[in-house]
Amino acid sequence: MIEKTALVIFTNLVPGVEQVGAIPLGLSLGLSPTFTFFISVLTNSLLFFPVFFALELFYWKLFSKVGLIRKYIEKAREKGKPYVEKYGIIGITLLMLLPSPFSGTYTASILSWFLGLDWKKSFIAVFLGSFIGGIIVLFISLGIIKLIFSLS
């Protein structure tokens, strides 16, 4: 079980994959849906801190000189800025509800830092986005949404 849990955690840490890959992986490995969901939300939410504060500490001295990181940050800004401009801090949560690349914890954390948002409010927004997005991915993975549509 430790190895399976480690795989779910590791998958959550992969940019662009995160919960969208980790939750189905955990289920396919035979982990319980509840356990997989909570491990995924916890990992995804806590990822906010190293991303946000690493940017705070090292962006101008180190990361800004790496083209790949600069491009990723610019892509995150392009993708998420309209959400924040329209909905404020809740825009971070809304961005994370989209189960697609450039809409997960990395992007939300980068966007929060880039726009100078309060880290406490940003973390809450990331947690809520991870929680709600995780529920969506879990339901899709379990086929519940398919079942609901087949009943109507």
The 8 nearest C-alpha neighbors of each residue, nearest first, counted from 0:
[[1, 3, 2, 4, 30, 5, 29, 28],
 [0, 2, 4, 3, 5, 6, 7, 8],
 [1, 3, 5, 0, 4, 6, 7, 8],
 [4, 2, 6, 0, 5, 1, 7, 28],
 [3, 5, 7, 1, 6, 2, 0, 8],
 [4, 6, 8, 2, 3, 7, 9, 1],
 [7, 5, 9, 3, 4, 8, 10, 2],
 [6, 8, 21, 4, 10, 5, 9, 25],
 [9, 7, 5, 11, 6, 10, 4, 42],
 [8, 10, 6, 12, 11, 7, 5, 13],
 [9, 11, 7, 21, 12, 13, 8, 17],
 [17, 12, 10, 8, 9, 21, 18, 13],
 [11, 13, 9, 10, 17, 14, 8, 43],
 [12, 14, 10, 16, 11, 17, 15, 9],
 [15, 13, 16, 17, 12, 105, 11, 103],
 [14, 16, 100, 17, 101, 13, 103, 99],
 [15, 17, 20, 14, 13, 19, 18, 11],
 [11, 16, 18, 19, 13, 20, 12, 10],
 [19, 17, 21, 20, 11, 22, 39, 16],
 [20, 18, 17, 16, 21, 136, 98, 22],
 [19, 21, 16, 18, 23, 22, 17, 24],
 [22, 20, 18, 24, 7, 10, 11, 23],
 [21, 23, 25, 24, 18, 20, 35, 26],
 [24, 22, 26, 25, 21, 140, 20, 27],
 [25, 23, 21, 27, 22, 26, 20, 28],
 [26, 24, 28, 22, 30, 27, 23, 35],
 [25, 27, 23, 29, 30, 28, 24, 32],
 [28, 26, 24, 29, 25, 23, 30, 22],
 [29, 27, 25, 26, 30, 24, 3, 23],
 [28, 30, 26, 27, 31, 25, 3, 32],
 [31, 29, 26, 25, 28, 35, 32, 34],
 [30, 32, 34, 33, 35, 29, 26, 25],
 [31, 33, 35, 34, 36, 26, 30, 137],
 [34, 32, 36, 31, 35, 37, 30, 38],
 [33, 35, 37, 31, 36, 32, 38, 30],
 [36, 34, 32, 38, 33, 37, 25, 22],
 [35, 37, 33, 39, 34, 38, 32, 40],
 [36, 38, 40, 34, 39, 35, 41, 33],
 [39, 37, 41, 35, 36, 40, 42, 34],
 [38, 40, 36, 42, 37, 41, 43, 35],
 [41, 39, 37, 43, 42, 38, 129, 130],
 [40, 42, 38, 44, 39, 43, 37, 45],
 [43, 41, 39, 45, 44, 40, 38, 46],
 [42, 44, 40, 46, 41, 45, 39, 11],
 [43, 45, 126, 41, 46, 42, 47, 40],
 [44, 46, 47, 42, 43, 48, 41, 49],
 [45, 47, 43, 44, 48, 49, 42, 50],
 [46, 48, 45, 50, 108, 44, 51, 49],
 [47, 49, 51, 50, 46, 52, 45, 122],
 [50, 48, 52, 53, 51, 47, 46, 45],
 [49, 51, 53, 47, 48, 52, 54, 108],
 [52, 50, 48, 54, 108, 53, 49, 112],
 [51, 53, 55, 54, 49, 50, 48, 56],
 [54, 52, 56, 50, 55, 49, 51, 57],
 [53, 55, 58, 52, 57, 51, 56, 50],
 [54, 56, 52, 53, 57, 58, 51, 112],
 [57, 55, 53, 54, 52, 58, 59, 60],
 [56, 58, 54, 60, 61, 53, 59, 55],
 [59, 57, 62, 54, 63, 61, 60, 56],
 [58, 60, 63, 61, 57, 62, 64, 56],
 [61, 59, 57, 58, 62, 63, 64, 56],
 [60, 62, 57, 58, 63, 64, 59, 65],
 [61, 63, 58, 64, 65, 57, 68, 59],
 [64, 62, 58, 59, 65, 61, 69, 60],
 [63, 65, 62, 61, 66, 69, 60, 59],
 [66, 64, 62, 63, 68, 67, 69, 61],
 [65, 67, 69, 68, 70, 64, 63, 62],
 [66, 68, 70, 69, 65, 71, 72, 62],
 [67, 69, 71, 70, 66, 65, 72, 62],
 [68, 70, 66, 72, 67, 71, 63, 73],
 [71, 69, 73, 67, 68, 72, 66, 74],
 [72, 70, 68, 74, 73, 69, 75, 67],
 [73, 71, 75, 69, 74, 70, 68, 76],
 [72, 74, 76, 70, 75, 71, 69, 77],
 [73, 75, 71, 77, 76, 72, 70, 78],
 [76, 74, 72, 106, 78, 73, 77, 79],
 [75, 77, 73, 80, 79, 74, 78, 110],
 [78, 76, 74, 75, 79, 80, 73, 81],
 [79, 77, 75, 76, 74, 80, 101, 81],
 [80, 78, 76, 82, 81, 77, 75, 94],
 [79, 81, 83, 76, 82, 77, 84, 78],
 [82, 80, 84, 83, 79, 85, 78, 77],
 [83, 81, 90, 85, 80, 79, 84, 86],
 [82, 84, 90, 87, 80, 86, 85, 81],
 [85, 83, 81, 82, 87, 86, 80, 90],
 [84, 86, 82, 83, 81, 87, 90, 80],
 [87, 85, 90, 83, 89, 82, 84, 88],
 [88, 86, 83, 89, 90, 84, 85, 82],
 [87, 89, 90, 91, 83, 86, 121, 124],
 [90, 88, 92, 91, 87, 86, 124, 93],
 [91, 89, 83, 82, 86, 93, 88, 92],
 [90, 92, 94, 89, 93, 88, 107, 124],
 [93, 91, 128, 124, 89, 95, 90, 94],
 [94, 92, 90, 96, 95, 91, 89, 128],
 [95, 93, 91, 92, 96, 102, 97, 90],
 [94, 96, 128, 102, 103, 92, 97, 93],
 [97, 95, 132, 93, 94, 128, 98, 92],
 [96, 98, 95, 99, 94, 102, 132, 93],
 [97, 99, 96, 19, 102, 132, 100, 95],
 [98, 100, 97, 102, 101, 15, 103, 19],
 [99, 101, 15, 102, 16, 103, 98, 14],
 [102, 100, 106, 103, 15, 99, 75, 78],
 [101, 103, 95, 100, 94, 106, 99, 97],
 [104, 102, 95, 106, 105, 101, 107, 17],
 [103, 105, 107, 106, 108, 43, 47, 125],
 [106, 104, 108, 107, 103, 109, 14, 50],
 [105, 107, 109, 75, 104, 108, 103, 101],
 [106, 108, 104, 110, 109, 105, 91, 111],
 [109, 107, 111, 105, 110, 51, 106, 47],
 [110, 108, 106, 112, 111, 107, 113, 105],
 [109, 111, 113, 107, 112, 108, 76, 106],
 [112, 110, 108, 116, 114, 109, 113, 107],
 [111, 113, 115, 109, 110, 114, 51, 116],
 [114, 112, 110, 115, 111, 109, 76, 116],
 [113, 115, 111, 112, 116, 110, 80, 76],
 [116, 114, 112, 113, 111, 117, 110, 118],
 [115, 117, 111, 114, 118, 112, 121, 120],
 [116, 118, 120, 119, 121, 115, 111, 112],
 [117, 119, 121, 120, 122, 116, 111, 112],
 [120, 118, 122, 121, 117, 123, 124, 116],
 [121, 119, 123, 122, 117, 118, 124, 88],
 [122, 120, 118, 124, 119, 123, 117, 125],
 [121, 123, 125, 119, 124, 120, 118, 126],
 [122, 124, 126, 120, 121, 125, 127, 119],
 [123, 125, 92, 121, 127, 122, 126, 91],
 [126, 124, 122, 128, 123, 127, 92, 129],
 [125, 127, 123, 129, 44, 124, 128, 130],
 [128, 126, 130, 124, 129, 125, 131, 123],
 [129, 127, 92, 95, 125, 131, 130, 126],
 [128, 130, 126, 132, 127, 133, 40, 131],
 [131, 129, 127, 133, 128, 132, 40, 126],
 [130, 132, 134, 128, 133, 129, 127, 135],
 [131, 133, 96, 135, 129, 134, 130, 128],
 [134, 132, 130, 136, 131, 135, 129, 137],
 [133, 135, 137, 131, 132, 136, 138, 130],
 [134, 136, 132, 138, 133, 137, 139, 131],
 [137, 135, 133, 139, 134, 138, 140, 19],
 [136, 138, 140, 134, 135, 139, 133, 141],
 [139, 137, 141, 143, 135, 140, 136, 134],
 [138, 140, 142, 136, 137, 141, 144, 135],
 [141, 139, 137, 138, 142, 23, 136, 22],
 [140, 142, 138, 139, 143, 137, 144, 26],
 [141, 143, 139, 145, 140, 144, 138, 146],
 [144, 142, 146, 138, 145, 141, 147, 139],
 [143, 145, 147, 146, 142, 139, 138, 148],
 [146, 144, 142, 148, 143, 147, 149, 139],
 [145, 147, 143, 149, 144, 148, 142, 150],
 [148, 146, 144, 150, 145, 149, 143, 151],
 [149, 147, 145, 151, 150, 146, 144, 143],
 [148, 150, 146, 147, 151, 145, 144, 143],
 [151, 149, 147, 148, 146, 145, 144, 143],
 [150, 148, 149, 147, 146, 145, 144, 143]]
